[in-house]
């Protein structure tokens, strides 16, 4: 009975959940053409559809590059620094985003 209780404590505390989270170290740059920009969760996130967007995520020893196009949805943090116009995005956000 004691062993059963000891194995249930980490499960109840959520210690076994492995969800990917963005790193606070590094940055992600974005540039391209977008449409349908709106804020989500009270401005904590920015959501838009990509006509053609190039992104580069640079962390410690890890670099992720790629393209989003054809109306794919993209969500970035509200801490975005740069130019976010109705049809153009150019700038960076802190942390390496999960793509």
C-alpha positions in Angstrom: 0.0 0.0 0.0 2.8 2.4 0.9 4.5 1.8 -2.5 1.3 2.6 -4.3 0.9 5.9 -2.5 4.6 6.8 -3.2 4.1 6.3 -6.9 0.9 8.4 -7.0 2.5 11.6 -5.5 4.5 12.6 -8.6 1.6 11.8 -10.9 -0.8 14.0 -8.8 1.8 16.8 -8.7 2.2 16.7 -12.5 5.8 15.7 -12.4 5.4 13.1 -15.2 4.1 15.6 -17.8 6.7 16.4 -20.5 5.3 19.2 -22.6 7.6 21.2 -24.8 8.0 24.8 -23.6 9.8 27.7 -25.3 13.2 28.5 -23.9 13.9 31.9 -22.4 17.4 31.7 -23.8 17.8 32.7 -27.4 15.5 34.5 -29.9 13.4 33.9 -33.0 13.4 36.2 -36.0 10.4 36.5 -38.3 10.0 38.2 -41.7 7.4 37.9 -44.4 3.9 38.5 -45.5 0.9 37.8 -43.3 -2.9 38.4 -43.0 -5.6 38.1 -40.3 -3.6 39.5 -37.4 -5.4 39.5 -34.0 -4.4 39.3 -30.3 -5.3 36.2 -28.2 -5.5 35.8 -24.4 -5.6 39.5 -23.7 -2.6 40.4 -25.8 -0.3 37.7 -24.4 -0.2 36.1 -27.8 -0.4 37.3 -31.4 -2.1 35.1 -34.0 -2.0 35.4 -37.8 -2.0 33.5 -41.0 1.1 33.3 -43.1 1.2 34.1 -46.9 5.0 33.5 -46.8 7.0 33.8 -43.6 10.6 32.9 -42.9 11.6 32.2 -39.3 14.9 31.5 -37.6 15.0 30.3 -34.0 18.5 30.5 -32.4 19.1 28.9 -29.0 22.2 27.5 -27.3 23.7 25.2 -29.9 20.4 24.8 -31.7 19.1 26.6 -34.7 15.7 26.0 -36.3 14.8 27.6 -39.6 11.9 27.2 -41.9 9.0 28.7 -43.9 5.3 29.0 -43.3 3.1 29.6 -46.3 -0.3 29.1 -47.8 -2.4 30.4 -45.0 -0.9 28.3 -42.2 -1.6 29.6 -38.7 1.2 31.0 -36.6 1.1 32.1 -32.9 3.9 34.2 -31.4 4.3 35.8 -27.9 3.0 39.3 -27.3 6.6 40.3 -26.5 7.4 40.6 -30.2 9.8 43.4 -31.1 9.7 44.9 -34.6 7.3 45.9 -37.3 3.9 44.1 -37.2 1.8 45.7 -39.9 -1.5 44.3 -41.3 0.4 42.5 -44.1 4.1 42.5 -43.2 6.0 41.1 -40.2 9.7 41.9 -39.6 11.3 41.5 -36.2 12.2 39.2 -33.3 10.8 37.8 -30.1 12.7 36.5 -27.1 12.9 32.8 -26.6 13.0 30.0 -29.2 9.5 29.2 -30.4 8.3 25.6 -30.9 7.4 24.9 -34.6 
